[in-house]
Amino acid sequence: MALIRTTRYTADPADADTVRERRTELLAAIRATFGGPTETRLIRVDERTWVDMWRWDSPETLRAALDGGPRLPQAAAAFAVVRDVSAEQGDVVDEDVWVR
């Protein structure tokens, strides 16, 4: 069963490029180390607020990333530029994919 993990955080608008660069580096490290996520979306809600959605196709892969990911140097670097971090996750129970 697929899961979505959503992380919300804030960052100084001057750090927007750094937020994106470090997220990209963290995502590459997570994928190389843990084999997921299979899809991501980064949403900038306003100048300070970001929502990052990562899709995991296996609860085991997500659990491994949650357990080991914080020890990656890329995680420390990525979270060094953000504040007010909160996260939640849930099972995907319905999907509607629209293709033009």
Legacy VTK file of the C-alpha trace (Angstrom):
# vtk DataFile Version 3.0
C-alpha trace
ASCII
DATASET POLYDATA
POINTS 100 float
0.000 0.000 0.000
1.279 3.458 -0.909
1.786 6.133 1.720
2.227 9.887 1.544
4.474 11.657 4.031
3.903 15.407 4.136
6.371 17.747 5.804
5.538 21.417 6.353
8.172 23.971 7.262
9.110 27.614 7.016
12.275 29.256 5.769
13.616 32.741 5.297
12.685 33.906 1.783
16.356 34.735 1.175
17.119 31.008 1.615
14.631 29.768 -1.027
17.342 28.620 -3.454
19.238 26.926 -0.636
16.076 25.150 0.542
15.541 23.739 -2.951
19.195 22.760 -3.459
19.498 21.010 -0.108
16.167 19.235 -0.576
17.413 17.920 -3.929
20.614 16.663 -2.285
18.661 15.048 0.558
16.237 13.398 -1.836
19.118 11.913 -3.869
20.765 10.579 -0.700
17.505 9.088 0.602
16.843 7.378 -2.725
20.394 6.051 -2.980
20.353 4.747 0.584
16.770 3.560 1.068
15.291 3.110 -2.420
12.488 5.640 -2.169
10.411 7.740 -2.345
8.888 6.994 -5.731
7.434 10.468 -6.267
7.731 13.891 -4.646
6.121 17.307 -4.843
7.461 20.525 -3.335
4.874 23.250 -2.868
5.668 26.815 -1.920
2.571 28.083 -0.120
3.848 31.637 0.377
7.212 33.377 0.734
8.039 31.500 3.950
5.935 28.322 3.985
6.716 25.090 2.144
4.922 21.737 1.943
6.929 18.728 0.793
5.006 15.570 -0.184
6.834 12.277 -0.695
5.115 9.104 -1.900
6.347 5.757 -0.607
5.193 2.486 -2.142
6.191 0.458 0.893
5.759 1.116 4.611
9.018 -0.765 5.208
10.972 1.571 2.923
9.440 4.604 4.593
10.230 3.211 8.062
13.861 2.536 7.066
14.193 6.107 5.759
12.613 7.590 8.893
14.917 5.532 11.103
18.155 6.121 9.175
17.585 9.316 7.240
18.205 11.750 10.108
21.777 10.417 10.364
22.578 11.430 6.783
24.684 14.599 6.500
22.312 15.833 3.791
19.440 15.726 6.293
21.329 17.895 8.761
22.168 20.352 5.991
18.594 20.476 4.665
16.989 20.971 8.063
19.558 23.593 9.088
17.838 26.183 6.877
14.216 25.471 7.819
12.114 26.062 10.929
8.731 25.102 12.374
8.923 21.580 10.946
5.870 19.318 11.258
5.072 16.075 9.475
2.230 13.660 8.998
1.629 10.602 6.896
-1.239 8.491 5.714
-2.229 5.655 3.443
-3.337 6.412 -0.096
-6.898 5.118 -0.260
-8.005 6.537 -3.610
-6.183 7.907 -6.636
-7.365 9.743 -9.688
-4.634 10.364 -12.229
-5.590 12.710 -14.977
-3.514 12.776 -18.119
-4.100 15.361 -20.790
LINES 1 101
100 0 1 2 3 4 5 6 7 8 9 10 11 12 13 14 15 16 17 18 19 20 21 22 23 24 25 26 27 28 29 30 31 32 33 34 35 36 37 38 39 40 41 42 43 44 45 46 47 48 49 50 51 52 53 54 55 56 57 58 59 60 61 62 63 64 65 66 67 68 69 70 71 72 73 74 75 76 77 78 79 80 81 82 83 84 85 86 87 88 89 90 91 92 93 94 95 96 97 98 99
